[in-house]
Amino acid sequence: MSSRSQQSPRDVIIVSSVRTPLCRARRGAFATTPPSTLLSAVLRGVLLRDRSNTSDANAPTLVEPSAVEDVCVGNVMSPASGAAAARMSQLAAGLPHTVSLSTTNRQCSSGLQACANIANAIASGQIEIGIGCGVESMSTHPMNRMPPPDVDWDEIKRQQEKLGNEDALDCLIPMGITSENVIKKYGMDRKSLDAFAAESHR
């Protein structure tokens, strides 16, 4: 038996997962709902045994909220106060102040990175129980209102000329253009991508 198939006391087990519905940016049902409200509902819901009544503060939970040792929230577009909003969401969801919280930004895979951070912390023995999650609202914080990076543009251009590439300025390429470039490079088509997306929700 390979070492990969052998069980270990430090194996990471997912015991609960929830998500909010997806809606259209600026026109969907959650267009005026702050990300903090969405996050609080998810953090509350992931703990519950029975999610039919999430408003009951005394509803039975899978684990005691105080047993959770860390929460990591992936997010990209929130302002500088986003970490404080995430902490407020955690406390409003019933997770006590003894539960630590951090945020992480890895662009479109921020929520995935948050889950990886928690999984790694469990696997390494730093914690026993944690929550990895992500939250984003393109209605509240749309990409077209994002301010440009705070950099020395002249210095960036000088360094690029020395290196002979435009990698630094390529960081400003919009996500839509990036997806088109990836599709072209790897020969992807809309039909197979839609099928993959649909399968991921089963």
C-alpha positions as CSV (number, residue, x, y, z in Angstrom):
1,M,0.0,0.0,0.0
2,S,1.4,3.4,-1.0
3,S,1.9,6.1,1.7
4,R,-0.7,8.2,-0.1
5,S,-3.5,5.6,0.5
6,Q,-2.6,5.1,4.2
7,Q,-4.7,6.9,6.7
8,S,-3.0,9.4,9.1
9,P,-4.2,11.1,12.2
10,R,-3.5,14.4,10.4
11,D,-5.7,13.6,7.4
12,V,-7.9,16.6,6.6
13,I,-11.7,15.8,6.5
14,I,-14.3,18.1,5.1
15,V,-17.4,17.7,7.2
16,S,-19.6,20.6,5.9
17,S,-19.9,22.9,2.9
18,V,-22.4,25.6,2.0
19,R,-22.6,28.5,-0.5
20,T,-24.9,31.3,-1.3
21,P,-26.8,31.4,-4.6
22,L,-25.1,33.1,-7.6
23,C,-26.8,36.2,-8.9
24,R,-26.1,38.7,-11.7
25,A,-23.9,41.6,-10.7
26,R,-25.8,44.9,-10.0
27,R,-29.1,43.3,-11.1
28,G,-29.5,40.1,-9.1
29,A,-31.4,39.4,-5.9
30,F,-28.3,40.1,-3.8
31,A,-27.2,43.3,-5.6
32,T,-27.7,45.5,-2.5
33,T,-26.6,42.8,0.0
34,P,-23.2,43.6,1.5
35,P,-20.5,40.9,1.3
36,S,-20.4,40.8,5.1
37,T,-24.0,39.7,5.2
38,L,-23.4,36.9,2.7
39,L,-20.3,35.8,4.6
40,S,-22.1,35.8,8.0
41,A,-24.9,33.6,6.6
42,V,-22.4,31.1,5.2
43,L,-20.3,31.0,8.4
44,R,-23.5,30.4,10.4
45,G,-24.9,27.8,7.9
46,V,-21.7,25.7,7.7
47,L,-21.9,25.0,11.4
48,L,-25.5,23.9,11.6
49,R,-26.8,20.3,11.6
50,D,-30.2,21.4,10.2
51,R,-30.1,24.4,7.9
52,S,-33.8,24.7,7.6
53,N,-33.9,27.5,10.2
54,T,-30.7,29.5,10.2
55,S,-32.2,32.3,12.3
56,D,-32.4,30.1,15.4
57,A,-29.4,31.1,17.6
58,N,-29.8,28.0,19.7
59,A,-29.9,25.5,16.7
60,P,-27.7,22.4,17.1
61,T,-24.3,22.7,15.5
62,L,-21.9,20.1,14.0
63,V,-19.2,21.4,16.4
64,E,-19.2,23.9,19.1
65,P,-18.4,27.3,17.5
66,S,-15.7,27.8,20.1
67,A,-14.0,24.6,18.9
68,V,-13.2,26.3,15.6
69,E,-9.6,27.5,15.9
70,D,-9.1,29.5,12.7
71,V,-11.1,31.0,9.8
72,C,-9.5,32.1,6.6
73,V,-11.5,34.2,4.1
74,G,-10.5,34.6,0.5
75,N,-11.4,38.0,-1.0
76,V,-10.1,40.3,-3.8
77,M,-12.2,43.4,-4.3
78,S,-13.0,44.6,-0.8
79,P,-11.5,47.8,0.5
80,A,-8.8,48.1,3.1
81,S,-11.4,47.6,5.8
82,G,-12.4,44.2,4.3
83,A,-10.6,42.3,7.0
84,A,-12.5,44.1,9.7
85,A,-15.8,43.4,7.9
86,A,-14.9,39.7,7.7
87,R,-14.1,39.7,11.5
88,M,-17.5,41.3,12.2
89,S,-19.2,38.7,10.0
90,Q,-17.6,36.0,12.0
91,L,-18.7,37.3,15.3
92,A,-22.2,38.0,14.0
93,A,-22.4,34.4,12.9
94,G,-21.8,33.2,16.4
95,L,-18.1,32.3,16.2
96,P,-16.5,33.8,19.3
97,H,-13.7,36.3,19.5
98,T,-11.4,33.5,20.6
99,V,-11.5,32.1,17.0
100,S,-8.8,33.8,15.0
101,L,-9.4,35.0,11.4
102,S,-7.3,36.0,8.5
103,T,-7.9,37.1,4.9
104,T,-6.1,36.1,1.8
105,N,-6.0,37.4,-1.8
106,R,-4.9,35.2,-4.7
107,Q,-7.2,36.9,-7.2
108,C,-9.8,34.5,-8.6
109,S,-8.6,31.5,-6.6
110,S,-8.7,33.4,-3.2
111,G,-11.5,31.2,-1.7
112,L,-9.6,28.1,-2.9
113,Q,-6.4,29.4,-1.3
114,A,-8.2,30.1,2.0
115,C,-9.4,26.4,2.1
116,A,-5.8,25.3,1.3
117,N,-4.5,27.5,4.1
118,I,-6.8,25.9,6.6
119,A,-6.2,22.4,5.3
120,N,-2.4,22.9,5.5
121,A,-2.8,24.2,9.1
122,I,-4.7,21.1,10.1
123,A,-2.3,18.7,8.2
124,S,0.7,20.3,9.9
125,G,-0.9,20.1,13.4
126,Q,-1.2,23.8,14.0
127,I,-5.0,23.5,14.4
128,E,-7.7,20.7,14.7
129,I,-10.7,22.5,13.3
130,G,-10.9,25.4,10.8
131,I,-13.1,27.1,8.2
132,G,-11.9,28.1,4.8
133,C,-14.2,30.3,2.7
134,G,-14.4,33.1,0.2
135,V,-16.7,36.0,-0.4
136,E,-17.0,38.5,-3.3
137,S,-19.7,41.0,-4.5
138,M,-19.2,42.4,-7.9
139,S,-22.2,44.6,-7.2
140,T,-20.7,46.2,-4.2
141,H,-17.1,46.3,-5.4
142,P,-17.2,46.1,-9.3
143,M,-13.9,45.7,-11.1
144,N,-14.4,48.8,-13.2
145,R,-14.2,50.9,-10.1
146,M,-11.0,49.4,-8.9
147,P,-8.3,52.1,-8.5
148,P,-5.0,51.5,-10.4
149,P,-2.0,50.0,-8.5
150,D,0.0,52.4,-6.4
151,V,3.3,52.1,-8.1
152,D,6.1,54.2,-9.6
153,W,5.1,53.9,-13.2
154,D,8.3,55.4,-14.6
155,E,10.4,53.0,-12.5
156,I,8.3,50.0,-13.6
157,K,8.8,50.9,-17.2
158,R,12.5,51.4,-16.8
159,Q,12.9,48.0,-15.1
160,Q,10.9,46.4,-17.9
161,E,13.1,47.9,-20.5
162,K,16.1,46.4,-18.7
163,L,14.5,43.0,-18.6
164,G,13.3,43.2,-22.1
165,N,9.7,42.1,-21.3
166,E,6.3,43.6,-20.3
167,D,5.4,41.1,-17.5
168,A,4.8,43.8,-14.9
169,L,2.4,45.8,-17.1
170,D,0.7,42.6,-18.1
171,C,-0.7,42.5,-14.6
172,L,-3.2,45.1,-15.8
173,I,-4.7,42.9,-18.5
174,P,-8.4,42.5,-17.7
175,M,-9.7,39.1,-16.6
176,G,-11.9,38.8,-19.7
177,I,-8.8,39.2,-22.0
178,T,-6.9,36.8,-19.9
179,S,-9.5,34.1,-20.2
180,E,-9.6,34.5,-24.0
181,N,-5.8,34.1,-24.1
182,V,-5.9,30.9,-21.9
183,I,-8.6,29.4,-24.2
184,K,-6.6,30.2,-27.3
185,K,-3.4,28.8,-25.8
186,Y,-4.9,25.5,-24.6
187,G,-7.5,25.0,-27.4
188,M,-10.6,25.1,-25.1
189,D,-14.1,25.5,-26.4
190,R,-17.3,26.9,-24.9
191,K,-19.3,23.6,-25.0
192,S,-16.7,21.6,-23.0
193,L,-16.2,24.4,-20.5
194,D,-20.0,24.8,-20.0
195,A,-20.2,21.0,-19.5
196,F,-17.4,21.1,-16.9
197,A,-19.0,23.9,-15.1
198,A,-22.4,22.2,-15.0
199,E,-20.8,18.9,-13.7
200,S,-19.0,20.9,-10.9
201,H,-22.4,21.8,-9.4
202,R,-23.7,18.3,-9.2
